[in-house]
Amino acid sequence: MEDTSQDKQEVPFGAMPAPVSRRPEEPRVRMVLLVQLGLSLLFSLAGALVFKAIAQLAGWDDAVLNGILAPDAAPGERWQMRLLLVISHLGTFVLAGWVTAGIFYPSFARTLAYLQAGVAPRAREVFNGILLMLLAIPLVLFLYGVNKAIPLPDSFHLLEEQTNNAIKGLLQMDNSLELLANLSLIALLPALGEELVFRGVVQQQLMRRIRQPWLALTLAAALFSFVHFQFEGFLPRMLLGVLLGWLYWHTRNFWVPVAAHFANNAAQVLGQYLYSRDMSTVDLEQDVDVPWYAALLSLVLVAAMIRWIKRSDDAGSVP
């Protein structure tokens, strides 16, 4: 009888069979998120201990360690707070995010590939991302006013006041050196660290679990806003997180939301610096009232910009 079974490749006697290439198994979403949370807490605590040791050796006031900085703080106190923020942010976000990605996606090349950070973005993508964030500014400011009208516990208001005072103190810039320092630690460092954790790790893992991408990136944006512990600005910060998350999802490039995040934060730092130099009449430390029709126009422009980005990128991908 004829053998109708499929032919099998014979392996010579004594020879080793060729290895079968297998795609690395994806880690469990819950495990990745738990490790990210644990490492962020661990490195945050380690950073606080490092700063406390430095403060004690230098004879600094421990008030800075608790995030307390007066709006009219002296230059020395401002530099102490900047050092605390650098140590804290490097540990809590940059180091914790990179280590988490490296644990579950080992090797430098695979970590970069997972984060979608191995390829430089196109100039058009960066420009469109920054423009999208700028168009959203009136809507963000309007949501801030709406958010402030929501009743919150007194403890939340106290925490908000303390944080705002610290930010006002940091934004007192007597010279260009303080401007460059603020651009580095208020704009660049958060853009790298927060995008690494909330888009590179949290959002991508949630998208593995949740079928609807918009729901996953919205949830990641809510976590991004919550972790700031500034609840009077929860809604506008969440909106910014959604836009940054969409840019990451759409472009599949880590550096696009990083550039947009940096531009958003840098605009606030530069705006306050220009105001302090009487080169601008807008004081960003004060609440800016935005009428509803300006917010509505901003919403329409943001939606139109998203649609235009999608169309232009789709057209550009057609050979």
C-alpha positions as CSV (number, residue, x, y, z in Angstrom):
1,M,0.0,0.0,0.0
2,E,1.2,3.5,-0.9
3,D,2.2,5.7,2.0
4,T,0.0,8.8,1.9
5,S,1.5,10.4,5.0
6,Q,3.4,13.7,4.6
7,D,7.1,13.3,3.9
8,K,9.3,13.9,6.8
9,Q,12.8,15.3,6.5
10,E,15.3,12.7,7.7
11,V,18.0,13.7,10.1
12,P,21.3,11.9,9.6
13,F,22.4,9.5,12.3
14,G,24.3,11.4,15.0
15,A,23.3,14.8,13.8
16,M,21.4,17.3,16.0
17,P,18.0,18.4,14.7
18,A,17.8,22.0,13.6
19,P,16.5,24.3,16.5
20,V,13.0,25.5,16.1
21,S,12.7,29.3,16.4
22,R,10.0,30.3,18.8
23,R,8.6,33.7,19.5
24,P,9.3,34.7,23.1
25,E,6.3,34.3,25.2
26,E,4.6,37.5,26.3
27,P,4.6,38.1,30.1
28,R,1.4,38.3,32.1
29,V,-0.1,41.8,32.0
30,R,-0.8,41.8,35.7
31,M,2.7,40.8,36.6
32,V,4.3,43.6,34.5
33,L,2.1,46.2,36.1
34,L,2.7,44.9,39.6
35,V,6.5,44.9,39.0
36,Q,6.3,48.5,37.6
37,L,4.3,49.6,40.7
38,G,6.7,47.9,43.1
39,L,9.8,49.2,41.4
40,S,8.5,52.8,41.3
41,L,7.7,52.7,45.0
42,L,11.0,51.1,45.8
43,F,13.1,53.5,43.8
44,S,11.0,56.4,45.1
45,L,11.8,55.4,48.7
46,A,15.5,54.9,47.8
47,G,15.6,58.3,46.2
48,A,14.1,59.9,49.3
49,L,16.7,58.2,51.5
50,V,19.5,59.4,49.3
51,F,18.3,63.0,49.4
52,K,17.8,62.9,53.1
53,A,21.3,61.7,53.6
54,I,22.6,64.5,51.3
55,A,20.4,67.1,53.2
56,Q,21.7,66.0,56.6
57,L,25.3,66.1,55.4
58,A,24.8,69.5,53.9
59,G,22.8,70.8,56.9
60,W,19.6,71.5,54.8
61,D,16.1,71.9,56.1
62,D,14.1,68.7,56.0
63,A,11.0,70.7,54.8
64,V,12.2,70.4,51.2
65,L,12.1,66.6,51.6
66,N,8.3,66.9,52.3
67,G,7.8,68.9,49.1
68,I,7.4,72.2,51.0
69,L,8.7,75.2,49.2
70,A,7.5,78.8,49.6
71,P,6.5,80.8,46.5
72,D,9.2,83.3,47.5
73,A,11.8,80.8,48.4
74,A,15.5,81.8,48.3
75,P,17.6,80.5,45.4
76,G,19.4,78.0,47.6
77,E,16.1,76.4,48.6
78,R,15.0,76.3,45.0
79,W,18.1,74.4,44.0
80,Q,17.6,71.9,46.9
81,M,14.1,71.2,45.6
82,R,15.4,70.8,42.1
83,L,17.9,68.2,43.3
84,L,15.1,66.3,45.1
85,L,13.0,66.3,42.0
86,V,15.8,65.0,39.9
87,I,16.6,62.2,42.2
88,S,13.0,61.3,42.7
89,H,12.0,61.4,39.1
90,L,15.0,59.5,37.9
91,G,14.2,56.7,40.3
92,T,10.4,56.6,40.3
93,F,10.0,56.9,36.5
94,V,13.1,56.7,34.4
95,L,14.9,53.9,36.2
96,A,11.8,52.0,37.3
97,G,10.3,52.1,33.9
98,W,13.4,51.0,32.1
99,V,14.2,48.2,34.5
100,T,10.6,46.9,34.3
101,A,10.8,46.9,30.5
102,G,14.2,45.2,30.6
103,I,13.0,42.5,33.0
104,F,10.2,41.3,30.8
105,Y,11.7,42.2,27.4
106,P,15.4,41.5,28.0
107,S,18.3,42.6,25.9
108,F,18.8,46.2,25.0
109,A,17.6,45.8,21.4
110,R,14.4,44.0,22.5
111,T,13.7,46.6,25.2
112,L,14.0,49.4,22.6
113,A,11.8,47.5,20.2
114,Y,9.1,46.9,22.9
115,L,9.1,50.6,23.8
116,Q,9.1,51.5,20.1
117,A,12.1,53.8,20.8
118,G,14.7,52.4,18.4
119,V,13.8,54.6,15.5
120,A,13.9,58.3,15.3
121,P,10.6,59.9,14.5
122,R,9.8,61.8,11.3
123,A,9.9,65.6,11.6
124,R,6.3,65.8,10.5
125,E,5.2,63.5,13.2
126,V,6.9,65.6,15.9
127,F,5.5,68.8,14.5
128,N,2.0,67.4,14.3
129,G,2.2,66.1,17.9
130,I,3.4,69.5,19.2
131,L,0.7,71.3,17.3
132,L,-1.9,69.0,18.6
133,M,-0.9,69.8,22.2
134,L,-0.9,73.6,21.5
135,L,-4.4,73.4,20.0
136,A,-5.6,71.7,23.2
137,I,-4.5,74.5,25.5
138,P,-7.8,76.4,25.7
139,L,-9.7,73.2,26.3
140,V,-7.2,72.2,29.0
141,L,-7.6,75.5,30.8
142,F,-11.4,75.4,30.5
143,L,-11.4,71.9,32.0
144,Y,-9.2,73.1,34.8
145,G,-11.9,75.7,35.7
146,V,-14.5,72.9,35.6
147,N,-12.4,70.7,37.8
148,K,-11.9,73.3,40.4
149,A,-15.7,73.7,40.7
150,I,-16.0,70.0,41.8
151,P,-16.1,69.7,45.6
152,L,-13.1,67.9,47.0
153,P,-12.0,67.0,50.6
154,D,-10.1,69.6,52.5
155,S,-7.0,67.3,52.5
156,F,-7.0,67.4,48.7
157,H,-7.1,71.2,48.7
158,L,-4.3,71.4,51.2
159,L,-2.2,69.1,49.1
160,E,-3.0,71.1,46.0
161,E,-2.0,74.3,47.7
162,Q,1.3,72.9,48.9
163,T,2.1,71.6,45.5
164,N,1.2,74.8,43.8
165,N,3.4,76.8,46.2
166,A,6.3,74.5,45.4
167,I,5.8,75.0,41.7
168,K,5.5,78.7,42.1
169,G,8.8,78.7,44.0
170,L,10.5,76.6,41.3
171,L,9.3,78.9,38.6
172,Q,11.0,81.9,40.2
173,M,14.0,82.1,37.8
174,D,16.5,84.8,38.5
175,N,18.8,83.9,35.6
176,S,19.2,81.8,32.5
177,L,20.8,79.0,34.5
178,E,17.6,78.5,36.5
179,L,15.7,78.6,33.2
180,L,17.8,75.8,31.7
181,A,17.5,73.8,35.0
182,N,13.7,74.1,34.9
183,L,13.5,73.1,31.3
184,S,15.6,70.0,32.1
185,L,13.7,68.9,35.3
186,I,10.2,70.2,34.7
187,A,10.0,69.6,30.9
188,L,12.6,67.1,29.7
189,L,12.9,64.7,32.6
190,P,9.1,64.2,33.1
191,A,8.7,63.8,29.3
192,L,11.1,60.9,29.3
193,G,10.2,59.3,32.6
194,E,6.4,59.6,32.6
195,E,6.1,58.6,28.9
196,L,8.3,55.6,29.6
197,V,6.1,54.4,32.5
198,F,2.6,55.4,31.5
199,R,2.8,55.0,27.7
200,G,5.7,52.6,27.3
201,V,4.7,50.2,30.1
202,V,1.2,50.9,31.4
203,Q,-0.6,51.8,28.2
204,Q,1.0,49.0,26.1
205,Q,0.2,46.4,28.7
206,L,-3.4,47.6,29.1
207,M,-3.8,47.4,25.3
208,R,-2.8,43.7,25.5
209,R,-5.6,43.1,28.0
210,I,-8.4,45.5,26.8
211,R,-9.7,45.1,23.2
212,Q,-10.8,48.7,22.8
213,P,-7.6,50.8,22.3
214,W,-9.3,54.1,23.3
215,L,-10.5,52.6,26.6
216,A,-7.0,51.3,27.3
217,L,-5.2,54.6,26.6
218,T,-7.9,56.5,28.5
219,L,-7.4,54.3,31.6
220,A,-3.6,54.8,31.3
221,A,-4.2,58.6,31.1
222,A,-6.4,58.4,34.2
223,L,-3.6,56.7,36.1
224,F,-1.1,59.2,34.7
225,S,-3.2,62.1,36.1
226,F,-3.9,60.3,39.4
227,V,-0.2,59.7,40.2
228,H,0.4,63.5,40.1
229,F,-1.8,63.8,43.2
230,Q,-3.1,67.2,42.0
231,F,-6.8,66.5,41.9
232,E,-7.9,70.0,41.1
233,G,-6.2,69.4,37.7
234,F,-7.2,65.8,37.3
235,L,-9.5,66.3,34.2
236,P,-7.2,68.5,32.2
237,R,-4.1,66.4,32.9
238,M,-6.1,63.3,32.0
239,L,-7.0,65.0,28.6
240,L,-3.3,65.6,28.0
241,G,-2.6,61.9,28.8
242,V,-5.2,60.8,26.3
243,L,-3.7,63.0,23.6
244,L,-0.2,61.7,24.4
245,G,-1.4,58.2,24.5
246,W,-3.1,58.5,21.1
247,L,0.1,60.0,19.6
248,Y,2.0,56.9,20.9
249,W,-0.5,54.5,19.7
250,H,-0.9,56.1,16.3
251,T,2.7,56.8,15.4
252,R,4.1,53.7,17.1
253,N,7.1,55.8,18.1
254,F,8.1,56.6,21.7
255,W,9.8,59.8,20.8
256,V,6.7,61.5,19.4
257,P,4.8,61.8,22.7
258,V,8.0,62.6,24.5
259,A,8.5,65.6,22.2
260,A,4.9,66.7,22.6
261,H,5.1,66.3,26.4
262,F,8.3,68.3,26.5
263,A,6.8,71.0,24.4
264,N,3.7,71.3,26.6
265,N,5.8,71.6,29.8
266,A,8.5,73.8,28.3
267,A,5.9,76.3,27.1
268,Q,4.7,76.8,30.7
269,V,8.3,77.3,31.9
270,L,9.2,79.7,29.1
271,G,6.0,81.6,29.5
272,Q,6.6,82.2,33.2
273,Y,10.2,83.2,32.5
274,L,9.1,85.7,29.9
275,Y,6.5,87.1,32.3
276,S,9.1,87.6,35.0
277,R,11.2,89.5,32.5
278,D,8.2,91.7,31.5
279,M,8.4,90.2,28.1
280,S,4.8,88.7,28.4
281,T,1.6,90.0,30.0
282,V,0.2,86.5,30.7
283,D,0.9,85.2,34.3
284,L,0.5,81.5,34.0
285,E,0.6,81.2,37.8
286,Q,-2.8,82.8,37.9
287,D,-6.0,81.1,36.9
288,V,-6.9,81.9,33.2
289,D,-10.6,82.1,32.5
290,V,-11.4,80.5,29.2
291,P,-15.0,81.0,27.8
292,W,-16.9,78.0,26.8
293,Y,-16.9,78.9,23.1
294,A,-13.1,79.1,23.0
295,A,-13.0,75.6,24.7
296,L,-15.5,74.3,22.1
297,L,-13.4,75.7,19.3
298,S,-10.3,74.1,20.8
299,L,-12.2,70.7,20.9
300,V,-13.2,71.0,17.3
301,L,-9.6,71.9,16.2
302,V,-8.2,69.0,18.2
303,A,-10.6,66.6,16.6
304,A,-9.9,68.0,13.2
305,M,-6.1,67.8,13.8
306,I,-6.4,64.1,14.9
307,R,-8.4,63.4,11.7
308,W,-5.9,65.3,9.5
309,I,-2.9,63.4,11.1
310,K,-4.6,60.1,10.4
311,R,-5.4,61.0,6.8
312,S,-2.0,62.4,6.1
313,D,-0.2,59.4,7.6
314,D,-2.4,57.0,5.8
315,A,-1.8,58.8,2.5
316,G,2.0,58.8,3.2
317,S,2.0,55.1,3.8
318,V,0.5,54.3,0.4
319,P,3.3,53.4,-2.1
